[in-house]
Structure formats: structure tokens, C-alpha cells
């Protein structure tokens, strides 16, 4: 137990699940995955608020247990801030920051992807993709996926939350991946939209898109840490169709001033906070990138997409727009934009190089940092200029840069909250006072 070789008391006491769920199933109390669990087409898995899903690190034959929602199946996992649904390792840990201790959560659908269908990363023999862009694979709300990312083989790992060919009818809100050995959220094709997502200290890329993903993301908070890789890795397949076109607004990426990627699962070790490559299109607005150790935005392997700092009124998905209002800040002498090979001509080049003035954010913020507050202070450049949000009803209107205004929406349910690294809900919602009161004051 002291060396993480057996199940924790909580996991050992939960019901054990293994195999295929071929009919509607509800998990109303904690369960432990002893092998890979598949939800078959036509079946719905409902997970009640507050349930913890534990998992073995290995099924006994070298395969990491995971939960896989197959195309045509549905997951209804609706937690709450006070009763989130948690996926985590079932083994005891000597720290709260272990990685690669089980598989992950994989949702597969029938939305469009590059070349029509693909085999999902992290498992074998299962394909996704189709023609139903608006398909619903269910709901993930207040869902936390911690300590996963088991490496199955070279370039074959399980991400924290994989959304493969998932349609726009699916709801993904208030979800977090923490301490995954590989990527945090990875979208392979599809059109699913994500709102209020948190990624903490994963080994590889926090948010990864590929294979023609065309979805919207708003309110993303990422902490990379000293050994993480990229805050985003946005890929496409050159100029092939469908071209990836993520629309990312209102995001805060916190790197580490002494960061050096050390992921055992990454296909690169480029020292860049954001990486845009392989012909991806997209829109990137109202973004804060801070604590950059070396390169803010790396571009390589460009295709025929137009790369611009002026938002086009048409032409999606064949343009890549990066707002010149976005903030990039870090170590002295950083390179804001590194445009390599085919991206050297006409690459991205403009952002505000300013301190975003986050309330409490050390330059070496990491998993062992005692306390942070990622909200901008009054007077921050996050409030002095910002981009209009798109007119689509998915987006909330904002008048600030980054993932947070005054509402610290990770409070109460994030790993940061459970481990006392951020303010409580009550404290975060109260007025902030600092300095000397030189006249009569009433609280």
C-alpha cells in the first residue's frame, strides 16, 4: 500500500466493473474499473453527481483500464461544483501528483474527421468518425479526470479526456484534467464545443486538436508547470479537408520561467508555450500567455491557410487568426513568435508583450506552489483592450482577456481547490481589500 502496489481502501470497497455495457446503466455509487470498460452503441451510461470512478493501473495483461464510450453510445455525467464526478487512480499514492496510474476517459462519435474514419489513440480496434456533425454523445459537466495517461506503447498513450469524432450536440462544461502523463484534452476531428475547462500539470500538451477538429472553446485555464510541454498543440493535415479550425477565446496559459519539457509520451520537445502546426486554421482571441520561458508561439509545417492578425469576415476554415491584443509575457529576451520552415514567410508576429498582472502568480508556479490567484488585478492590461466574442450563442460576452474576470470558476471543484491552492468560493466572491485605510470605513 505504501508503494502504490495495491488498491486504496476506497477503491477496494467500491463495486468492480469490467467489460462491455450493452444496455442502459447507472452508477449511483463509487465503482472501480478493473479493465477497459466499453459502452456499446445504443446504450447510455449515467453517472450520478458525486460518484468517484477508480481504476486499476493495469488489468493484469499490460492494458490500462479506461472508460470508452463507443460511437452511438451516450454518457450522462452531470456533477456539480459541490459534488463533482471524479475519475482517478485506485492505487494509494505517497503524493497527490502521480501520473500514468490508469488510462483515461475516451468518448467516440460519428462527426466528421479527416479521411472519414480513424482508429482512436490509446486503444486498438475501435474507429470513430462519420457525417453527423450535430450528434450528441451526452454530457460531461463538473467532471474531473486525474492521474491517468498510461503509456501502452511508443506513440500510443491515453489522454485525460479524448473526444474523437464527437458532435456539437454533446455538452462539455466545467471539466478538468490534472496530472495526466500524456495530453489533457485531445479532440480528434469532430465539432464538439468546450466551455470552462481546466488543465493542470499534464506531461505533454494541455489542449491538443487534430484531424479536422472544428469546434469552439471558451474559458480555458492551463497550468503547464516546469516539466510540461505545450499549452496547446493545434494540428491539421496540411491543406487536406476538413482543415482543423478551433475557435479558442478567453484562455489563460501559465507556463514556468524555468520550464523544460520532459514528457516521456511527447513526439517533440520544442520549448514553446503554444504550438500551431500542420496547416491548422482557427481563431485565437482574448488570450493571456504568461511565464513564458523561451518561445510564446511556435509555428511550423504550414499549409495554404492564411495567417493573419486581422480577423476575416469570411473564409473559414482556411485562415489562422491570432489577435494582436493577445498578451504574451515571460522571461527577459523571450521570442514571442518562432515561425519555422514553411511558416517563415507570412507567419504570425504580433501580440502585446505586457505583464498581465495576475493577482498572485509566481514566475515558477508549479504543482508544489502554495497558493495562486489567476484573476487579473485592477489596472491589468487584460481590461484595457480585448476582442469582441463571436456572435454564436455558445459564447458568453466578455470585456477582459483571459479565462477569469472576478469569478474564480475553478473554486469549489478543481484539484486546486481540493488541495487548498486557491481561494474558497466564499472568499473568492468577497470584495478584495489591500493597503492602508486612512479614513473611516465600514465593512
Secondary structure, DSSP 4 states (H G I P E B T S, - for coil): -TTS-SB-HHHHHSEEEEEEE-S-EEE-S-EEEEEEEEEPTT-EEEE-TT-EEEE-S--SSS----EEE-TT-EEEEE--SSS-EEEEE-B--SSS---SSS--EEEE--S--TTS-EEPTTSSS-EE--S-TT---EEEEEEEEES---EEETTEE--SEEEES--TTSEEEEEEEES-SS-SEEEESS--EEEEEEEES-SS-SEEEETT---EEEEEEEE--SS---SEEE---TT-SSPPEEEEEEEEEE--TT-----SS-S----EEEEEETT-EEEEEEEEEEEESSEEEEEES--S-EEESS--SS-TTSEEEE-TT-EEEESTT-EEEEE-GGGSSS-----B-----EEE--TT--TT-S--EEEEPTT-GGGTS-PPPPSSTTSPP-SSSSS-SS--TTTTTSHHHHTT-S--HHHHHSPP--S---S----
